[in-house]
Amino acid sequence: MTTKPISRQADRVLLSARARHFEPRSLHARVALYFDRVVLRGWTLRGRIQRTIALSTVRDVDWWTLTNDGPNIALKLNNGSSLAFWVKSPGVWRFRIHELISREAPASDEKRGRITSAA
């Protein structure tokens, strides 16, 4: 029997919450943020679903406050699609995801320390 070291840091859950209002409509779902991915697991009338989004494919994160009847956070992916759902404290989720995305992406000279005008 061989043993293999387990990467505990990569498999550590940073944030976890109940999720609502995502497609396909779920009866019960949980979303978890890891260092390298977001995992959405749940049950629909058709059975179990699981969706894993690598953070390397996330381009941006939008979030809204004071919404109970729809999604309040959306992950915009590099391929143009998005994954939207409702979680408690979407601002915390956005902050942590942006923190992890910026750690992966190398900082370019254009974006680092410059404020540009839209005019």
N, CA, C and O atoms as CSV, one atom per row, in Angstrom:
chain,resi,resn,atom,element,x,y,z
A,1,MET,N,N,0.834,-1.174,0.000
A,1,MET,CA,C,0.000,0.000,0.000
A,1,MET,C,C,0.881,1.240,0.000
A,1,MET,O,O,1.780,1.389,0.828
A,2,THR,N,N,0.602,2.121,-0.947
A,2,THR,CA,C,1.376,3.352,-1.020
A,2,THR,C,C,0.540,4.495,-0.466
A,2,THR,O,O,-0.685,4.516,-0.581
A,3,THR,N,N,1.228,5.420,0.124
A,3,THR,CA,C,0.531,6.590,0.651
A,3,THR,C,C,0.931,7.806,-0.153
A,3,THR,O,O,2.077,7.926,-0.585
A,4,LYS,N,N,0.006,8.690,-0.349
A,4,LYS,CA,C,0.246,9.895,-1.114
A,4,LYS,C,C,-0.078,11.091,-0.225
A,4,LYS,O,O,-1.125,11.103,0.422
A,5,PRO,N,N,0.797,12.098,-0.176
A,5,PRO,CA,C,0.502,13.256,0.659
A,5,PRO,C,C,-0.749,13.979,0.163
A,5,PRO,O,O,-0.958,14.126,-1.042
A,6,ILE,N,N,-1.557,14.418,1.088
A,6,ILE,CA,C,-2.793,15.113,0.760
A,6,ILE,C,C,-2.552,16.608,0.865
A,6,ILE,O,O,-1.998,17.094,1.851
A,7,SER,N,N,-2.972,17.324,-0.156
A,7,SER,CA,C,-2.851,18.777,-0.146
A,7,SER,C,C,-4.019,19.353,0.638
A,7,SER,O,O,-5.065,19.645,0.059
A,8,ARG,N,N,-3.862,19.515,1.906
A,8,ARG,CA,C,-4.952,19.972,2.765
A,8,ARG,C,C,-5.333,21.432,2.488
A,8,ARG,O,O,-6.504,21.794,2.595
A,9,GLN,N,N,-4.357,22.269,2.134
A,9,GLN,CA,C,-4.671,23.668,1.888
A,9,GLN,C,C,-5.557,23.825,0.661
A,9,GLN,O,O,-6.491,24.626,0.691
A,10,ALA,N,N,-5.299,23.092,-0.418
A,10,ALA,CA,C,-6.101,23.198,-1.628
A,10,ALA,C,C,-7.523,22.706,-1.404
A,10,ALA,O,O,-8.446,23.184,-2.063
A,11,ASP,N,N,-7.718,21.770,-0.496
A,11,ASP,CA,C,-9.037,21.219,-0.246
A,11,ASP,C,C,-9.748,21.871,0.930
A,11,ASP,O,O,-10.814,21.411,1.339
A,12,ARG,N,N,-9.181,22.923,1.473
A,12,ARG,CA,C,-9.818,23.614,2.591
A,12,ARG,C,C,-10.899,24.553,2.068
A,12,ARG,O,O,-10.664,25.317,1.131
A,13,VAL,N,N,-12.064,24.497,2.664
A,13,VAL,CA,C,-13.182,25.356,2.269
A,13,VAL,C,C,-12.992,26.727,2.905
A,13,VAL,O,O,-12.859,26.838,4.123
A,14,LEU,N,N,-12.981,27.773,2.078
A,14,LEU,CA,C,-12.833,29.126,2.588
A,14,LEU,C,C,-14.182,29.714,2.996
A,14,LEU,O,O,-14.298,30.345,4.047
A,15,LEU,N,N,-15.197,29.506,2.163
A,15,LEU,CA,C,-16.552,29.969,2.454
A,15,LEU,C,C,-17.530,28.876,2.044
A,15,LEU,O,O,-17.300,28.161,1.068
A,16,SER,N,N,-18.601,28.752,2.777
A,16,SER,CA,C,-19.637,27.785,2.451
A,16,SER,C,C,-20.981,28.372,2.859
A,16,SER,O,O,-21.099,29.002,3.910
A,17,ALA,N,N,-21.993,28.162,2.024
A,17,ALA,CA,C,-23.307,28.726,2.331
A,17,ALA,C,C,-24.397,27.992,1.568
A,17,ALA,O,O,-24.137,27.259,0.614
A,18,ARG,N,N,-25.623,28.211,2.018
A,18,ARG,CA,C,-26.780,27.735,1.272
A,18,ARG,C,C,-26.950,28.620,0.061
A,18,ARG,O,O,-26.770,29.834,0.155
A,19,ALA,N,N,-27.293,28.043,-1.073
A,19,ALA,CA,C,-27.476,28.810,-2.306
A,19,ALA,C,C,-28.914,28.651,-2.787
A,19,ALA,O,O,-29.529,27.598,-2.618
A,20,ARG,N,N,-29.436,29.717,-3.391
A,20,ARG,CA,C,-30.771,29.683,-3.980
A,20,ARG,C,C,-30.749,30.386,-5.328
A,20,ARG,O,O,-29.781,31.059,-5.681
A,21,HIS,N,N,-31.817,30.218,-6.060
A,21,HIS,CA,C,-32.072,30.956,-7.304
A,21,HIS,C,C,-30.981,30.776,-8.353
A,21,HIS,O,O,-30.472,31.757,-8.895
A,22,PHE,N,N,-30.627,29.553,-8.634
A,22,PHE,CA,C,-29.728,29.341,-9.757
A,22,PHE,C,C,-30.372,28.325,-10.683
A,22,PHE,O,O,-31.253,27.568,-10.276
A,23,GLU,N,N,-29.928,28.315,-11.918
A,23,GLU,CA,C,-30.500,27.410,-12.921
A,23,GLU,C,C,-29.668,26.151,-13.008
A,23,GLU,O,O,-28.442,26.250,-12.973
A,24,PRO,N,N,-30.255,24.977,-13.119
A,24,PRO,CA,C,-31.692,24.718,-13.048
A,24,PRO,C,C,-32.188,24.902,-11.622
A,24,PRO,O,O,-31.431,24.704,-10.671
A,25,ARG,N,N,-33.419,25.268,-11.471
A,25,ARG,CA,C,-33.988,25.554,-10.151
A,25,ARG,C,C,-33.714,24.417,-9.180
A,25,ARG,O,O,-33.993,23.253,-9.465
A,26,SER,N,N,-33.174,24.772,-8.050
A,26,SER,CA,C,-32.802,23.758,-7.063
A,26,SER,C,C,-33.794,23.730,-5.921
A,26,SER,O,O,-34.425,24.735,-5.596
A,27,LEU,N,N,-33.918,22.570,-5.322
A,27,LEU,CA,C,-34.715,22.439,-4.119
A,27,LEU,C,C,-33.838,22.689,-2.895
A,27,LEU,O,O,-34.279,23.288,-1.914
A,28,HIS,N,N,-32.625,22.234,-2.964
A,28,HIS,CA,C,-31.656,22.411,-1.880
A,28,HIS,C,C,-30.277,22.473,-2.519
A,28,HIS,O,O,-29.941,21.631,-3.353
A,29,ALA,N,N,-29.476,23.462,-2.137
A,29,ALA,CA,C,-28.140,23.583,-2.729
A,29,ALA,C,C,-27.176,24.212,-1.735
A,29,ALA,O,O,-27.580,24.946,-0.833
A,30,ARG,N,N,-25.895,23.910,-1.916
A,30,ARG,CA,C,-24.808,24.505,-1.140
A,30,ARG,C,C,-23.740,24.939,-2.124
A,30,ARG,O,O,-23.504,24.292,-3.145
A,31,VAL,N,N,-23.109,26.035,-1.796
A,31,VAL,CA,C,-21.993,26.522,-2.591
A,31,VAL,C,C,-20.785,26.612,-1.669
A,31,VAL,O,O,-20.899,27.027,-0.516
A,32,ALA,N,N,-19.625,26.218,-2.189
A,32,ALA,CA,C,-18.391,26.241,-1.401
A,32,ALA,C,C,-17.279,26.879,-2.234
A,32,ALA,O,O,-17.136,26.600,-3.424
A,33,LEU,N,N,-16.506,27.732,-1.590
A,33,LEU,CA,C,-15.364,28.383,-2.225
A,33,LEU,C,C,-14.092,27.748,-1.688
A,33,LEU,O,O,-13.857,27.712,-0.480
A,34,TYR,N,N,-13.279,27.250,-2.606
A,34,TYR,CA,C,-11.967,26.691,-2.282
A,34,TYR,C,C,-10.904,27.646,-2.817
A,34,TYR,O,O,-11.246,28.672,-3.405
A,35,PHE,N,N,-9.646,27.336,-2.629
A,35,PHE,CA,C,-8.565,28.192,-3.121
A,35,PHE,C,C,-8.526,28.276,-4.639
A,35,PHE,O,O,-8.060,29.275,-5.187
A,36,ASP,N,N,-9.010,27.240,-5.331
A,36,ASP,CA,C,-8.894,27.203,-6.780
A,36,ASP,C,C,-10.201,26.987,-7.522
A,36,ASP,O,O,-10.197,26.906,-8.751
A,37,ARG,N,N,-11.338,26.891,-6.804
A,37,ARG,CA,C,-12.593,26.585,-7.477
A,37,ARG,C,C,-13.797,26.976,-6.628
A,37,ARG,O,O,-13.688,27.204,-5.423
A,38,VAL,N,N,-14.941,27.046,-7.291
A,38,VAL,CA,C,-16.242,27.216,-6.642
A,38,VAL,C,C,-17.054,25.986,-6.996
A,38,VAL,O,O,-17.157,25.624,-8.168
A,39,VAL,N,N,-17.633,25.338,-5.990
A,39,VAL,CA,C,-18.408,24.114,-6.214
A,39,VAL,C,C,-19.839,24.354,-5.754
A,39,VAL,O,O,-20.086,24.776,-4.624
A,40,LEU,N,N,-20.773,24.077,-6.653
A,40,LEU,CA,C,-22.199,24.207,-6.376
A,40,LEU,C,C,-22.804,22.814,-6.426
A,40,LEU,O,O,-22.751,22.146,-7.459
A,41,ARG,N,N,-23.381,22.374,-5.312
A,41,ARG,CA,C,-23.992,21.047,-5.230
A,41,ARG,C,C,-25.434,21.207,-4.790
A,41,ARG,O,O,-25.743,22.027,-3.925
A,42,GLY,N,N,-26.317,20.414,-5.392
A,42,GLY,CA,C,-27.708,20.532,-4.996
A,42,GLY,C,C,-28.583,19.435,-5.557
A,42,GLY,O,O,-28.127,18.505,-6.221
A,43,TRP,N,N,-29.859,19.587,-5.259
A,43,TRP,CA,C,-30.884,18.652,-5.719
A,43,TRP,C,C,-31.960,19.419,-6.452
A,43,TRP,O,O,-32.392,20.481,-6.004
A,44,THR,N,N,-32.392,18.886,-7.575
A,44,THR,CA,C,-33.523,19.418,-8.310
A,44,THR,C,C,-34.570,18.322,-8.400
A,44,THR,O,O,-34.367,17.226,-7.879
A,45,LEU,N,N,-35.676,18.604,-9.051
A,45,LEU,CA,C,-36.694,17.575,-9.251
A,45,LEU,C,C,-36.187,16.451,-10.145
A,45,LEU,O,O,-36.716,15.340,-10.106
A,46,ARG,N,N,-35.172,16.729,-10.943
A,46,ARG,CA,C,-34.589,15.715,-11.838
A,46,ARG,C,C,-33.447,14.935,-11.211
A,46,ARG,O,O,-32.945,13.985,-11.812
A,47,GLY,N,N,-33.032,15.317,-10.023
A,47,GLY,CA,C,-31.952,14.597,-9.349
A,47,GLY,C,C,-30.832,15.508,-8.898
A,47,GLY,O,O,-30.975,16.729,-8.843
A,48,ARG,N,N,-29.712,14.883,-8.577
A,48,ARG,CA,C,-28.551,15.577,-8.028
A,48,ARG,C,C,-27.799,16.317,-9.128
A,48,ARG,O,O,-27.653,15.821,-10.245
A,49,ILE,N,N,-27.320,17.528,-8.784
A,49,ILE,CA,C,-26.472,18.281,-9.704
A,49,ILE,C,C,-25.221,18.732,-8.961
A,49,ILE,O,O,-25.238,18.949,-7.750
A,50,GLN,N,N,-24.146,18.865,-9.714
A,50,GLN,CA,C,-22.906,19.413,-9.174
A,50,GLN,C,C,-22.224,20.176,-10.284
A,50,GLN,O,O,-22.075,19.675,-11.398
A,51,ARG,N,N,-21.807,21.400,-9.975
A,51,ARG,CA,C,-21.100,22.213,-10.952
A,51,ARG,C,C,-19.846,22.762,-10.291
A,51,ARG,O,O,-19.912,23.346,-9.209
A,52,THR,N,N,-18.715,22.576,-10.935
A,52,THR,CA,C,-17.435,23.059,-10.439
A,52,THR,C,C,-16.902,24.106,-11.406
A,52,THR,O,O,-16.784,23.857,-12.605
A,53,ILE,N,N,-16.582,25.276,-10.874
A,53,ILE,CA,C,-16.048,26.373,-11.673
A,53,ILE,C,C,-14.627,26.653,-11.197
A,53,ILE,O,O,-14.416,27.016,-10.040
A,54,ALA,N,N,-13.666,26.487,-12.081
A,54,ALA,CA,C,-12.274,26.809,-11.741
A,54,ALA,C,C,-12.125,28.326,-11.665
A,54,ALA,O,O,-12.623,29.040,-12.536
A,55,LEU,N,N,-11.453,28.820,-10.644
A,55,LEU,CA,C,-11.278,30.264,-10.498
A,55,LEU,C,C,-10.443,30.855,-11.627
A,55,LEU,O,O,-10.516,32.056,-11.890
A,56,SER,N,N,-9.657,30.030,-12.288
A,56,SER,CA,C,-8.877,30.527,-13.420
A,56,SER,C,C,-9.777,30.895,-14.598
A,56,SER,O,O,-9.339,31.609,-15.500
A,57,THR,N,N,-11.035,30.421,-14.609
A,57,THR,CA,C,-11.967,30.746,-15.687
A,57,THR,C,C,-12.897,31.901,-15.330
A,57,THR,O,O,-13.708,32.313,-16.159
A,58,VAL,N,N,-12.795,32.436,-14.101
A,58,VAL,CA,C,-13.656,33.541,-13.673
A,58,VAL,C,C,-12.997,34.855,-14.054
A,58,VAL,O,O,-11.865,35.137,-13.660
A,59,ARG,N,N,-13.730,35.663,-14.834
A,59,ARG,CA,C,-13.222,36.960,-15.285
A,59,ARG,C,C,-13.555,38.068,-14.305
A,59,ARG,O,O,-12.723,38.935,-14.034
A,60,ASP,N,N,-14.799,38.044,-13.760
A,60,ASP,CA,C,-15.245,39.109,-12.869
A,60,ASP,C,C,-16.395,38.590,-12.008
A,60,ASP,O,O,-16.968,37.535,-12.281
A,61,VAL,N,N,-16.717,39.349,-10.968
A,61,VAL,CA,C,-17.811,38.987,-10.067
A,61,VAL,C,C,-18.706,40.213,-9.890
A,61,VAL,O,O,-18.241,41.284,-9.499
A,62,ASP,N,N,-19.994,40.041,-10.182
A,62,ASP,CA,C,-20.978,41.092,-9.922
A,62,ASP,C,C,-21.778,40.703,-8.699
A,62,ASP,O,O,-21.987,39.519,-8.435
A,63,TRP,N,N,-22.230,41.710,-7.946
A,63,TRP,CA,C,-23.071,41.409,-6.789
A,63,TRP,C,C,-24.049,42.549,-6.554
A,63,TRP,O,O,-23.796,43.696,-6.921
A,64,TRP,N,N,-25.178,42.203,-5.931
A,64,TRP,CA,C,-26.233,43.146,-5.630
A,64,TRP,C,C,-26.657,42.949,-4.188
A,64,TRP,O,O,-26.538,41.854,-3.639
A,65,THR,N,N,-27.154,44.013,-3.580
A,65,THR,CA,C,-27.663,43.910,-2.212
A,65,THR,C,C,-29.180,44.013,-2.224
A,65,THR,O,O,-29.781,44.440,-3.210
A,66,LEU,N,N,-29.779,43.622,-1.131
A,66,LEU,CA,C,-31.214,43.733,-0.919
A,66,LEU,C,C,-32.054,43.005,-1.965
A,66,LEU,O,O,-33.090,43.515,-2.391
A,67,THR,N,N,-31.620,41.827,-2.376
A,67,THR,CA,C,-32.423,41.004,-3.282
A,67,THR,C,C,-32.710,39.680,-2.603
A,67,THR,O,O,-31.788,38.945,-2.249
A,68,ASN,N,N,-33.975,39.376,-2.421
A,68,ASN,CA,C,-34.378,38.086,-1.874
A,68,ASN,C,C,-35.107,37.240,-2.894
A,68,ASN,O,O,-35.282,36.038,-2.696
A,69,ASP,N,N,-35.538,37.862,-3.995
A,69,ASP,CA,C,-36.325,37.138,-4.979
A,69,ASP,C,C,-35.531,36.741,-6.217
A,69,ASP,O,O,-36.116,36.332,-7.220
A,70,GLY,N,N,-34.229,36.854,-6.160
A,70,GLY,CA,C,-33.381,36.481,-7.294
A,70,GLY,C,C,-31.934,36.398,-6.876
A,70,GLY,O,O,-31.615,36.566,-5.699
A,71,PRO,N,N,-31.051,36.139,-7.825
A,71,PRO,CA,C,-29.625,36.035,-7.500
A,71,PRO,C,C,-29.059,37.352,-7.006
A,71,PRO,O,O,-29.534,38.423,-7.382
A,72,ASN,N,N,-28.035,37.269,-6.156
A,72,ASN,CA,C,-27.365,38.486,-5.695
A,72,ASN,C,C,-25.865,38.459,-5.975
A,72,ASN,O,O,-25.141,39.377,-5.590
A,73,ILE,N,N,-25.405,37.413,-6.639
A,73,ILE,CA,C,-23.997,37.341,-7.051
A,73,ILE,C,C,-23.919,36.576,-8.367
A,73,ILE,O,O,-24.634,35.594,-8.572
A,74,ALA,N,N,-23.044,37.035,-9.254
A,74,ALA,CA,C,-22.877,36.374,-10.546
A,74,ALA,C,C,-21.392,36.267,-10.871
A,74,ALA,O,O,-20.658,37.253,-10.811
A,75,LEU,N,N,-20.965,35.066,-11.213
A,75,LEU,CA,C,-19.594,34.833,-11.658
A,75,LEU,C,C,-19.576,34.948,-13.171
A,75,LEU,O,O,-20.234,34.162,-13.854
A,76,LYS,N,N,-18.839,35.907,-13.710
A,76,LYS,CA,C,-18.705,36.058,-15.155
A,76,LYS,C,C,-17.483,35.273,-15.593
A,76,LYS,O,O,-16.378,35.492,-15.097
A,77,LEU,N,N,-17.692,34.356,-16.527
A,77,LEU,CA,C,-16.628,33.462,-16.954
A,77,LEU,C,C,-15.955,33.965,-18.227
A,77,LEU,O,O,-16.516,34.786,-18.953
A,78,ASN,N,N,-14.755,33.468,-18.489
A,78,ASN,CA,C,-13.979,33.890,-19.651
A,78,ASN,C,C,-14.667,33.570,-20.974
A,78,ASN,O,O,-14.447,34.272,-21.962
A,79,ASN,N,N,-15.491,32.530,-21.015
A,79,ASN,CA,C,-16.149,32.144,-22.265
A,79,ASN,C,C,-17.416,32.945,-22.534
A,79,ASN,O,O,-18.131,32.652,-23.493
A,80,GLY,N,N,-17.713,33.952,-21.709
A,80,GLY,CA,C,-18.870,34.810,-21.918
A,80,GLY,C,C,-20.110,34.397,-21.146
A,80,GLY,O,O,-21.058,35.177,-21.062
A,81,SER,N,N,-20.138,33.211,-20.585
A,81,SER,CA,C,-21.292,32.776,-19.799
A,81,SER,C,C,-21.148,33.258,-18.361
A,81,SER,O,O,-20.110,33.794,-17.973
A,82,SER,N,N,-22.200,33.059,-17.583
A,82,SER,CA,C,-22.138,33.434,-16.177
A,82,SER,C,C,-22.937,32.444,-15.346
A,82,SER,O,O,-23.808,31.739,-15.855
A,83,LEU,N,N,-22.624,32.408,-14.068
A,83,LEU,CA,C,-23.325,31.567,-13.110
A,83,LEU,C,C,-23.789,32.479,-11.992
A,83,LEU,O,O,-22.975,33.067,-11.281
A,84,ALA,N,N,-25.116,32.597,-11.837
A,84,ALA,CA,C,-25.685,33.494,-10.833
A,84,ALA,C,C,-26.444,32.692,-9.792
A,84,ALA,O,O,-27.094,31.696,-10.110
A,85,PHE,N,N,-26.354,33.142,-8.534
A,85,PHE,CA,C,-27.069,32.477,-7.451
A,85,PHE,C,C,-27.202,33.454,-6.289
A,85,PHE,O,O,-26.604,34.530,-6.310
A,86,TRP,N,N,-27.984,33.084,-5.274
A,86,TRP,CA,C,-28.193,33.902,-4.093
A,86,TRP,C,C,-27.462,33.272,-2.920
A,86,TRP,O,O,-27.600,32.074,-2.668
A,87,VAL,N,N,-26.687,34.071,-2.204
A,87,VAL,CA,C,-26.033,33.641,-0.961
A,87,VAL,C,C,-26.161,34.765,0.057
A,87,VAL,O,O,-26.379,35.925,-0.292
A,88,LYS,N,N,-26.023,34.398,1.303
A,88,LYS,CA,C,-25.979,35.402,2.353
A,88,LYS,C,C,-24.602,36.069,2.302
A,88,LYS,O,O,-23.600,35.388,2.083
A,89,SER,N,N,-24.537,37.373,2.498
A,89,SER,CA,C,-23.298,38.168,2.473
A,89,SER,C,C,-22.564,38.083,1.132
A,89,SER,O,O,-21.427,37.615,1.086
A,90,PRO,N,N,-23.195,38.526,0.042
A,90,PRO,CA,C,-22.539,38.437,-1.264
A,90,PRO,C,C,-21.282,39.298,-1.372
A,90,PRO,O,O,-20.386,38.982,-2.155
A,91,GLY,N,N,-21.204,40.374,-0.603
A,91,GLY,CA,C,-20.009,41.218,-0.629
A,91,GLY,C,C,-18.774,40.492,-0.141
A,91,GLY,O,O,-17.680,40.691,-0.670
A,92,VAL,N,N,-18.943,39.651,0.867
A,92,VAL,CA,C,-17.827,38.848,1.372
A,92,VAL,C,C,-17.375,37.855,0.308
A,92,VAL,O,O,-16.178,37.666,0.089
A,93,TRP,N,N,-18.341,37.224,-0.348
A,93,TRP,CA,C,-18.013,36.273,-1.420
A,93,TRP,C,C,-17.255,36.971,-2.542
A,93,TRP,O,O,-16.252,36.453,-3.033
A,94,ARG,N,N,-17.735,38.151,-2.951
A,94,ARG,CA,C,-17.076,38.890,-4.026
A,94,ARG,C,C,-15.646,39.252,-3.635
A,94,ARG,O,O,-14.720,39.075,-4.427
A,95,PHE,N,N,-15.466,39.756,-2.422
A,95,PHE,CA,C,-14.139,40.130,-1.956
A,95,PHE,C,C,-13.179,38.941,-1.982
A,95,PHE,O,O,-12.064,39.054,-2.490
A,96,ARG,N,N,-13.612,37.796,-1.431
A,96,ARG,CA,C,-12.727,36.623,-1.373
A,96,ARG,C,C,-12.406,36.090,-2.763
A,96,ARG,O,O,-11.270,35.697,-3.026
A,97,ILE,N,N,-13.402,36.070,-3.662
A,97,ILE,CA,C,-13.148,35.572,-5.017
A,97,ILE,C,C,-12.194,36.504,-5.745
A,97,ILE,O,O,-11.271,36.036,-6.411
A,98,HIS,N,N,-12.397,37.820,-5.632
A,98,HIS,CA,C,-11.467,38.775,-6.250
A,98,HIS,C,C,-10.063,38.624,-5.685
A,98,HIS,O,O,-9.082,38.721,-6.422
A,99,GLU,N,N,-9.963,38.390,-4.404
A,99,GLU,CA,C,-8.665,38.181,-3.770
A,99,GLU,C,C,-7.958,36.966,-4.364
A,99,GLU,O,O,-6.761,37.022,-4.647
A,100,LEU,N,N,-8.687,35.874,-4.554
A,100,LEU,CA,C,-8.099,34.661,-5.113
A,100,LEU,C,C,-7.785,34.806,-6.596
A,100,LEU,O,O,-6.773,34.288,-7.068
A,101,ILE,N,N,-8.638,35.504,-7.331
A,101,ILE,CA,C,-8.394,35.720,-8.761
A,101,ILE,C,C,-7.149,36.571,-8.956
A,101,ILE,O,O,-6.325,36.266,-9.818
A,102,SER,N,N,-6.998,37.632,-8.173
A,102,SER,CA,C,-5.846,38.518,-8.328
A,102,SER,C,C,-4.551,37.826,-7.924
A,102,SER,O,O,-3.479,38.185,-8.411
A,103,ARG,N,N,-4.641,36.848,-7.047
A,103,ARG,CA,C,-3.453,36.089,-6.659
A,103,ARG,C,C,-2.977,35.222,-7.810
A,103,ARG,O,O,-1.775,35.019,-7.984
A,104,GLU,N,N,-3.937,34.699,-8.614
A,104,GLU,CA,C,-3.588,33.853,-9.752
A,104,GLU,C,C,-3.066,34.660,-10.931
A,104,GLU,O,O,-2.095,34.260,-11.573
A,105,ALA,N,N,-3.708,35.805,-11.225
A,105,ALA,CA,C,-3.348,36.592,-12.403
A,105,ALA,C,C,-2.130,37.450,-12.114
A,105,ALA,O,O,-2.068,38.100,-11.070
A,106,PRO,N,N,-1.158,37.465,-13.023
A,106,PRO,CA,C,-0.006,38.341,-12.829
A,106,PRO,C,C,-0.436,39.786,-13.006
A,106,PRO,O,O,-1.220,40.106,-13.900
A,107,ALA,N,N,0.080,40.654,-12.152
A,107,ALA,CA,C,-0.279,42.073,-12.226
A,107,ALA,C,C,0.429,42.716,-13.401
A,107,ALA,O,O,1.644,42.586,-13.556
A,108,SER,N,N,-0.338,43.408,-14.225
A,108,SER,CA,C,0.264,44.102,-15.366
A,108,SER,C,C,0.613,45.526,-14.940
A,108,SER,O,O,0.063,46.045,-13.969
A,109,ASP,N,N,1.531,46.152,-15.674
A,109,ASP,CA,C,1.946,47.517,-15.347
A,109,ASP,C,C,0.815,48.508,-15.546
A,109,ASP,O,O,0.773,49.537,-14.871
A,110,GLU,N,N,-0.121,48.214,-16.476
A,110,GLU,CA,C,-1.225,49.123,-16.738
A,110,GLU,C,C,-2.138,49.259,-15.536
A,110,GLU,O,O,-2.555,50.366,-15.196
A,111,LYS,N,N,-2.452,48.154,-14.895
A,111,LYS,CA,C,-3.446,48.160,-13.840
A,111,LYS,C,C,-2.866,48.462,-12.457
A,111,LYS,O,O,-3.599,48.885,-11.564
A,112,ARG,N,N,-1.584,48.254,-12.271
A,112,ARG,CA,C,-0.997,48.391,-10.954
A,112,ARG,C,C,-0.758,49.855,-10.603
A,112,ARG,O,O,0.071,50.517,-11.228
A,113,GLY,N,N,-1.477,50.361,-9.611
A,113,GLY,CA,C,-1.206,51.669,-9.065
A,113,GLY,C,C,-1.599,52.853,-9.918
A,113,GLY,O,O,-1.206,53.978,-9.611
A,114,ARG,N,N,-2.361,52.644,-10.977
A,114,ARG,CA,C,-2.757,53.777,-11.810
A,114,ARG,C,C,-4.246,53.995,-11.732
A,114,ARG,O,O,-5.031,53.046,-11.722
A,115,ILE,N,N,-4.621,55.239,-11.676
A,115,ILE,CA,C,-6.022,55.608,-11.739
A,115,ILE,C,C,-6.232,56.270,-13.094
A,115,ILE,O,O,-5.550,57.239,-13.427
A,116,THR,N,N,-7.175,55.751,-13.876
A,116,THR,CA,C,-7.416,56.299,-15.194
A,116,THR,C,C,-8.754,56.995,-15.219
A,116,THR,O,O,-9.664,56.640,-14.470
A,117,SER,N,N,-8.870,57.970,-16.065
A,117,SER,CA,C,-10.105,58.727,-16.196
A,117,SER,C,C,-10.928,58.166,-17.333
A,117,SER,O,O,-10.387,57.777,-18.368
A,118,ALA,N,N,-12.242,58.124,-17.143
A,118,ALA,CA,C,-13.136,57.632,-18.176
A,118,ALA,C,C,-13.504,58.730,-19.163
A,118,ALA,O,O,-14.187,58.457,-20.151
A,119,ALA,N,N,-13.069,59.965,-18.923
A,119,ALA,CA,C,-13.445,61.091,-19.790
A,119,ALA,C,C,-12.635,61.131,-21.048
A,119,ALA,O,O,-12.830,62.017,-21.880
